Amino acid sequence: MTYITDALFVEVDSSYFLNYSDPSYNYSLENFELACDRAGEMAAFLSVFQPVVYSLMFLLGVTGNGLLLAVLLRRRSRLRITEVYLFHLALADLLLLFTFPFSMTEHAFGWLFGRFLCVALRFLCSLNFFCGALLLGCISVERYLAVVHAVRSLQGRRPLSAHLSCAAVWLVSALVSAPVCPLLSVDEVRGPDGASRWACRLHDGIKSSNWVLARRVLEHTLGFLLPLAVMSYCYAAVVVALCRSRHRSLEKRGAVRLALLITAAFCLCWLPYNIVALLDTLLMAKEVAPDNCEDLTRANKALAVTQSMGYAHCCLIPLLYAFQGVHFRRELRLLSCFWARGSGRASSSLHSTTRTSWSEGVTTSTKTM
């Protein structure tokens, strides 16, 4: 009997080489004629590709989302609706990024952190994958309500309602991710070089097989197609409403540009992975059959590369929201002044205080005497 880990057929003892940042998927494919042992080639590819790409994303993502959270925490008493969603999005992205060092360590040395962290980190990775996608959909709905139905939805658009919506998103993401927890274990496995290491992976059996396929379906629908459909509709309506408006200010043109950039960024990040993963899902379900071992290896490499492209949204999308205008940079300068001089001297040295919703492109200023 052979086993599969994200589409590459290997002996089960070699499965730890193929654990991307998602859980190891090793389920049986009975009556399948093709069995490849390409774990060594895949391990060599990942040993070069993953540390470079994941380290770069980790540094950029932690820096960008960390600054975003710092600015939002400084404004916590006067956050707008969109900024509440941005806060939760940055938090979800940071939590996802913090799983990267563990994944890189696993590929280099095997799993060294015990079963508790095995379960916790795999759950956290899945949780924040779904949470990030759903929060982007929530932000598009909020922008739609603010621009297209501003008067009718004004009473319901309060920070508390945004926090409750975010809590619901976290809960749904947790419920979707929880089934993987009892299926994970830490086992001693043998690699292509004959050395024994520990691997965090799924148990063998039909339950693991069913979960693999179910999670892929959830990735395609709840994690991509549903948020993309919501974002496309909402931002299309926002663009139409702003184009029909008589007052085409710089802020409105900026809002249109930002809406298009957000949708394009989400597609560019996750569409390649979903195409490759869909083909891999068909392979898992035995709907298609690979021609040879080389095709399997290329497919598995494509899965790793496109998955990394998807995770790049942790760096890209928050930057599109936060760094797209001068308002965030002004807040960042105030924050750096606060850190450099201390809260007392920083506040006394400022001649004016800017009250701005830089995530919405609206600015109002009040002078202090």
N, C-alpha and C positions, 0 to 999 in steps of 0.2 A: 504494500500500500504506500502511496506517496502523499505528500502534503503540499499545500500551497500557502504562500505568504505574500499577499498583495500581487498575485498573478504569476509569481515565479516559482516553478516547481523545484523543490529541494527535498532532501531527506529531512525529517523532522528535527534531527539533532543539529542541523545547521540553521534553524529558523531564526536564531538571535541576530544573524547578520542582516536581516531584512526588516527590522523593526524601525520604520521611520519614526515620526513623532506620534503616529497613531498606534493603537495596540497591535501586537503581532497577530496576524490572521493565519492560522494554520488549521485547515479543515480538510477532510479526506475527500478525494475524488475517485470513487470506485469506477471500474470499467473504463478508465481513461488510458489510452494506449501510450501517450507521450509522457515520459518522465525525465526531467532534466536535472542534473546536478551542477548548477552554475553559481552556487553560493560564493565561491572564491572570487569570481569575476565581479559579482555584484558588491561584495564586501570591499574590494579594491576601489571600485567606483565611489561607493559611499564614503570611504575613508578620506577621499580627497574632496569630493563635492560638498558633503554635508558640513564639515567644520568651517569651510570658507564661507559658504552661503549663510548658514545659520548664525555664525558669529557676527557677520555683517548686519543681518537683520536684527539680531539681539541688541547690538550696540545702537543702531539707528532707532529701533523701536522703543527701547527703554528710555533713551534720551528724549525723543519726541513726545511719547506718552507721559513720561515723567514731568516734563515741562508743562504739558497740557494740564495734568492733574494739579500741579503746583499753582498754576494761575487760577484754575477753577476753585481750588480750596481757598485761595485768597479772596475770591468773590463769593464764597459759599452763602453769605447772607442775602445776596441779591442775584442769584442765578435765574436766568430765564429758562423757558421750557426746553429749548434745544440744547442749552448748556447742561441741563440735568442729564439728558440722553448722552451727550458727549462725555460727561463724567463717567457714566457706567460703561460706555464703549471703551474709553481709555483704560479703565480698570480691567475690563475683560481682556483687552489686548495685552496688558502688562502681565496678567496671570498666565496667559498663553505663552508669552515670550519667556517667562521664567521656567517653563518646562524644557526649553531648548538645551540648556547645559546638561541636563540629565540625559537627554536623548543622545547628545554627542558623546558623553562619557560612556553610555551603553555600547555604542558602536565601536569605541576604542578598547574598552576593557571588559565588556559584559555588564550585567546588571549588578551593582554593588550596594544597593540601598534597601534591600529587604522587601517583603510582600506589601507592607503597609504603604510605602511610598510608590510601589508598583501600581497598586490599585488607585491611590490618591492622585497620582500624576496622570495616569491614563484617563481617569474620570475628569480631572481638571482640564485636560486638553480637549476632550469631547465637549465638555460644558461650555467652554469659552469659544469653541468653533461655532456652535449653534447660537450662542448668546450674541456674538459679534454680528452675525448675519441678521438676526431678528431685530437687533437694536438699530441697524441701518434702515431696516424697513420702518421702524417706529419713527425715526427722524424724518423720513420722507412723508409719512402720514401727518406728522406735526406741521411740517412746512406746507403741506397741502391745505390743512385746516387754517393755518395762519394767513395764507394768501388768497385761497379760493373761497373759503367760508369764514372770513375773519369775524364778521359780526355775530353770526349764529353760534359759533363755537367759542366765543370769547369767555363766557362764564365757566366753561369746562376746561379751559386751557390754563391750568395753574400748576406751579411746581409740584404740589402734593400729588396731583393726578399723574404727572410724569414719573414721580418716584414709584407710585403704585404700578404703573405700566411696566417699569423696569423690573420691579419685584416679580411681576407675572412672567416676564421674559426669563429671568433667572430660574424661576420655578419650573417652567416648561422645559428649559434646557437641561435642568438637573434630572427631571423625570425621564427625558429622552436618553440621557447619558448613563443613568443608574444601572440598567440591565447588564452592562459590561462588568461591573464590579465582582460579582460572585464567580465569573468565568475566568478570572485572571489568576495566575500562579507564577511563582518563581521556581524554575527548574534548572537543573544542571544539564547542559547540552554539550555536544561535541561539534566543533567547527571544522571547516575544510582542512585546516592545518593539523587536525588531530588533537588540538588543545581543548580542555574542558573549561567552560565558563558558565556563569549563571545568566539566565534569560528571563525577562518579564514577558509572558505570552499567554495566550488563551489556552484553556484546556482543550484536549482533543475530544471530539464527539459531536453529535448532531445538534446539541444546544448551541455550541460555538459556531457551527456552520450556519444555523438559522440566524444567529445574531449578526454574523458578518454580512449576510445578504440584506437583513433588515436595516442595518446601519447604513449600508450603501444607498438604499432606497431613501432613507431619511436625509442623507447628505444631499442627494439630488433634488429632493422636493423641499423639505423644510429648511435646509441649509443654503439652497441656491435658487431654485425656480420660484418659490413663493416670495422671498424677499425681492428678487429681480422683477417679478411681475408687479408687486406693490410699488417699488421704486419707479419703474417705468411709467406706470399710470399716474402716480402722484406728481412726479416731476414734469411729465408731459403737460398735465393740467396746470401746473405752476407756470411753465413757460408760456402756454397759451394765454393764461390770465394776465401775465405781466406784459406780453406783447400787445394785448388789447387795451391795456391801460393807457390813458392819455398822458400820464406823467412818466416818461421813460428816463428816470434819473440814473446816475452812475451806480447807485446801490441796487437798482432793479436789474440793470445789465449785469452787474456782478453776481446777483442771485441766480440769474439764468445761466451764466457761465459756470457757476459752482454746481448747479443742479446737473448740468450735462457732464461735468467732470466727475462727479460722484458716481453717476450711473456707468459712465465709461470705465472708470477705475475698477468698480466692482466686477464688471464683465471681463475686463482684461486680466484681473487677478484670478478669478475663479472659473471662467468658461473653459480654458484649456484643461484644467484638472478634471472638470466634470465630464468633458468629452472622453478623456483617457479613462477615467474611472468608470464611465458607463460601459465602455468596451470591456474593461476588466470585470465589471459586474456580470456582463453577458457570458464571459468566460467562466466565472464562478458558477453561474446557473446552468452551465453546459449548453448554452444556446449557440456558442461559436467554438470552434476548435483551432488552436494554433497550428501553424504549418511545421515549425521546427523550434529547436531550443533557442536559436539566435533571435527569433521573433519574440519569444517570451522574455528574453533578457532586455531587448530594446523596449518592450512594453513596460517592463518594470522600471527601467531607467526613466522613461517618459513620465511614469507615475510619480517618481521621486522629484523630478524637475518641476513638473506642473504643480505638485503639492507645495513646493517651496514658493512658486509664483503666487499661489493662493495665500500663503501665510504672509506674503509681502504686504497684504492689506493692513497688517498691524502697524506698518511704518507709513504707508501711503495715505490711507483714507483720513485718519485724524489730522494729518498735515494739510490736506485739502480744506478741511473745515477751519482749522486754527490759523494757519499761516497764509491764508489767501488774501488777507487785507492788512491794513496798517493798524487796526484796532488791537489785534492780538499782540503785535510787536510793541505797542504802547504799554499794554498790560505787563508784558514781559520786562520792559525797561523799568517800570514801577516796581516789579517784583525784585529785580536785581538791585535796585536802589534800596529796597527794604532790607535785603540780605546784607548789603554792603555797609549800611549806616545804622541799622537797627530801626525798630518800628517808630520810636519817638522822633529821632532826628530825620528819618525819611519823610514822615508825615509833615513835619514842620518846614521842611525845605521845599515842598511842593506848593506852587502858587495856585494851582487849579486841580480839581479832582474830576476825572473823566468817568462818567457813568455811561457805559457802552455795552451793547450786546453784540460783540464782535462776531459771534456765530451767525447772526441774522443780518449783518450789514447795516445796522441802524445805530446811530450815535447821537447822544445828547450830552451837553456839557453844562456844568454849573460852576460858577466862580465862587471861591471861598475867600473871604476877607481875612 
